[in-house]
Amino acid sequence: SQHLLGFALCSFLLMHPPQSDDVESSPLGCRQQAHPLQALSSRLRFASEAPSWVGYLPQELQDKISTSAAARQLGQLHGFGIAFETVMKEKGSGQLRALHSGAWWSQRVWSLSRDSKGCREVQQVLEEAQEQDERLAVALELRGHVWEALRDPFANYVLQKCITVLCRDDLTFVFQELQQKGPEMIQQAARHKYGCRIIQRLLECGPADQVNDLIDCLLHDAINICAHPYGNYVMQNLLDQSTREQRRRLLHSLMDNVTLVGNENENVYVSAVMVKIMSVAQREEKVQLARALLRVPGLLRKMGSTRHGHQAAKKVLKTLTGSEHEEARFQLYGGGEATVESRRKAARWAPSGV
């Protein structure tokens, strides 16, 4: 790791020769290159300075040259900064491994995580660790295995525990390994028996910018995920972490596909997401969804025949007022089939003032 760091510094300095301030005079009058870190510091300072000869030009040209020179230097330094950051991360990972190399679990976390006994032992280590460094060292042994762990009946518990105990910024490697698989595989993970748990933990615990990207990815396949036995839980969790704009996108997807609620196979799952969104949405958003459901003849009656659908229909009755409420109540309990008890329920669900 130290060799990598030195190589990165030297490569940068060779590509960008030092200015006059980067060297010192020797007693013999020769010019010697300063220490690499001193030279780098000088280069960072020059990034915001214009060449000395610029002062002899008209002011308009001075401004243009100063701006372009600074931009060029900063661009070069930014590129170096990325390489430098990568080297430092690798260096830090190596130090962590060396620090905990004597631990009983060292180099064994991945193999332990894949059986019922071992996965509990690794989770216990994560829970009892006194230092964040130790928890991170354990988690980093899953690097390169995130996708496998996500689908494993035992390792998924270890990965979930890592996500919940690590600092948000230390979860980057998990997000990166998922992103490398592409959007379709992430959406597939949201519908996986074990993967759905990992996606939910990432939504709850990840850095804001990466969670935002994850939500956008899931929203591109919102309806398929909503209509899935496992995926619907992901979408319900997503609503707790999403921005208002993201919530609106999901709302409009549901409004455009309300007929799915009448599908016997998908009713229960989409209805569960509808119940959730009716709980967290703004008043005007609830009204929009309720009206979309009301416009489909017989839909509320079908919804009322299932547990989650019944709850969604209840939300509709509580949301709508006036003639719209009466229409919804008629669709749900209307005609000669309505029992005395159902009418009493509908009356109790009426919003105040109706």
Order of alpha helices (4+ residues) and beta strands (2+ residues): alpha-beta-beta-alpha-alpha-alpha-alpha-alpha-alpha-alpha-alpha-alpha-alpha-alpha-alpha-alpha-alpha-alpha-alpha-alpha-alpha-alpha-alpha
